[in-house]
């Protein structure tokens, strides 16, 4: 049975924090593949402006091109509307009927997981792989979760890379370098397409 990790997000833009979490989760859980799933619209960021899907998808493709274990799915973007993970997982279960599915997320997302749409149903369909890095305290994160989440979660020790997409966007707007925060091909794409230059 194949082991496939799903990694959703807006990826606006994708950066080394995302890539390192995916790689460490892949290694930790011995995943055969990590499938990046850019969201059409996050239910948690409905009021937040979002870069066009075609650009976010293109940047993910550029960022993962050198890793044969990484792939990208256009499923949520093609579906449009608000991207609910349960719908994506159920669709992928049909596509990968012979695979065990894992859901990769950060510690902050894990803390909010009980509030996700149909979270208990989702937790029965996947194993959660939650990357925990400083300043998150592993014990406090774990103890704050309900039993039904803990039973379906594996905590993945992570390299402490404090990189955020919002900080990258701010740096671009301010004319500052984003080198070493995201792959060079992504930086070039941002430059060529004049992304993140206007206030949001």
C-alpha positions in Angstrom: 0.0 0.0 0.0 1.4 3.4 -1.0 1.7 6.1 1.6 0.7 9.5 0.3 1.0 12.8 2.1 -1.4 15.7 1.3 -0.2 19.2 1.9 -2.8 21.9 1.4 -2.5 25.7 1.7 -2.7 28.9 -0.2 1.1 28.9 -0.9 1.1 32.6 -1.5 4.0 32.2 -2.1 5.4 28.8 -1.4 8.7 29.0 0.6 11.4 26.9 2.3 9.3 26.5 5.4 6.7 24.7 3.4 9.2 22.6 1.5 11.1 21.6 4.6 7.9 20.6 6.5 6.9 18.4 3.5 10.4 16.8 3.3 10.6 16.1 7.0 7.1 14.7 7.1 8.0 12.5 4.0 11.1 11.2 5.8 9.4 10.7 9.2 6.4 8.8 7.9 8.2 7.1 5.0 5.9 8.6 2.5 6.1 7.5 -1.2 4.8 10.9 -2.4 3.8 14.3 -1.1 1.0 15.9 -3.0 0.9 19.7 -2.7 -2.7 20.9 -3.0 -3.0 24.7 -3.5 -6.4 26.0 -2.2 -8.8 27.9 -4.4 -9.9 29.8 -1.3 -9.1 29.0 2.3 -12.2 28.9 4.6 -10.0 30.6 7.2 -8.9 33.5 5.0 -12.1 34.5 3.2 -11.5 38.3 3.8 -7.9 38.1 2.8 -6.9 39.0 -0.8 -5.3 36.1 -2.6 -3.0 36.0 -5.6 -4.5 34.4 -8.7 -4.5 30.6 -8.6 -2.5 30.3 -11.8 0.4 32.1 -10.2 0.3 30.2 -7.0 0.1 26.9 -8.8 3.1 27.9 -11.1 5.2 28.8 -8.1 4.5 25.5 -6.4 5.5 23.6 -9.6 8.8 25.6 -9.8 9.6 25.0 -6.1 9.1 21.2 -6.2 10.5 20.4 -9.6 13.8 19.0 -8.3 12.2 16.6 -5.9 10.8 13.4 -7.5 8.8 12.5 -4.4 6.8 15.8 -4.7 3.9 16.4 -7.0 1.1 19.0 -7.3 -2.7 18.6 -7.6 -4.9 21.2 -9.2 -8.0 19.6 -7.7 -9.1 22.4 -5.3 -8.3 25.1 -7.8 -10.3 23.3 -10.6 -13.2 22.8 -8.1 -13.2 26.4 -7.2 -15.1 28.0 -4.3 -14.1 27.4 -0.7 -11.6 24.6 -0.4 -12.6 22.1 2.3 -10.1 19.4 3.0 -12.7 16.7 3.7 -13.9 17.0 0.1 -10.4 16.8 -1.3 -9.5 13.8 0.8 -12.7 11.9 -0.2 -12.0 12.7 -3.9 -8.4 11.5 -3.5 -9.5 8.3 -1.8 -11.3 7.5 -5.0 -8.3 8.3 -7.1 -5.8 6.5 -4.9 -7.9 3.7 -3.6 -4.8 1.6 -2.9 -3.1 4.2 -0.8 -2.9 5.2 2.9 -3.4 9.0 3.1 -1.6 11.4 5.5 -2.4 15.1 6.0 0.6 17.3 6.6 0.1 20.5 8.6 1.9 22.9 11.0 1.5 23.0 14.7 -0.6 26.1 14.5 -3.0 24.4 12.1 -3.1 21.4 14.3 -4.3 23.5 17.3 -7.2 24.8 15.2 -8.0 21.4 13.6 -11.0 20.6 15.8 -12.7 23.7 14.2 -12.2 22.5 10.7 -15.2 21.6 8.6 -16.2 18.0 9.4 -13.0 17.6 11.4 -13.9 14.3 13.1 -14.9 12.7 9.8 -11.7 13.9 8.3 -9.6 12.5 11.1 -11.0 9.1 10.5 -9.8 9.1 6.9 -6.2 10.3 7.3 -3.3 10.3 9.7 -2.3 13.8 10.7 1.4 14.6 10.4 2.0 17.8 12.4 5.3 19.6 12.2 6.4 20.9 15.6 9.2 23.4 15.8 10.2 26.1 18.3 8.6 28.2 19.7 5.8 25.7 19.9 6.0 23.5 23.0 5.3 19.9 22.0 3.7 19.0 25.3 1.4 22.0 25.5 0.3 21.5 21.8 -0.4 17.8 22.5 -2.3 18.3 25.8 -4.6 21.0 24.3 -6.0 18.5 21.7 -9.1 16.4 22.2 -8.6 12.6 22.3 -10.0 12.0 18.9 -7.3 14.3 17.4 -4.4 12.9 19.4 -5.3 9.3 18.4 -4.9 10.2 14.7 -1.9 12.5 15.0 1.9 12.0 14.8 4.1 14.9 15.8 7.0 15.5 13.4 10.1 17.2 14.9 11.0 20.1 12.6 13.9 22.3 11.7 13.1 25.7 13.2 12.7 27.8 10.1 10.7 30.9 11.0 9.6 31.9 7.4 6.1 33.1 6.6 4.5 33.9 3.3 3.1 37.2 4.6 6.7 38.3 5.6 7.9 37.5 2.1 5.1 39.5 0.5 6.0 42.5 2.8 9.7 42.2 1.8 8.9 42.2 -1.9 6.6 45.3 -1.4 9.4 47.1 0.5 11.9 46.2 -2.2 14.0 44.0 0.1 15.7 40.7 -0.9 13.8 37.4 -0.4 16.8 35.3 -1.4 17.2 32.1 0.7 13.6 32.4 1.9 12.2 30.7 -1.2 13.8 28.9 -4.3 15.5 31.1 -6.9 13.0 30.0 -9.6 10.1 31.2 -7.4 11.9 34.6 -6.8 12.4 35.0 -10.6 8.7 34.2 -11.2 7.6 36.8 -8.6 9.9 39.3 -10.3 8.8 38.6 -13.8 5.1 38.7 -13.0 5.4 41.7 -10.7 3.7 39.9 -7.8 3.3 41.4 -4.3 4.3 44.9 -5.4 0.9 46.4 -4.5 -0.6 46.8 -0.9 -3.1 44.1 -0.1 
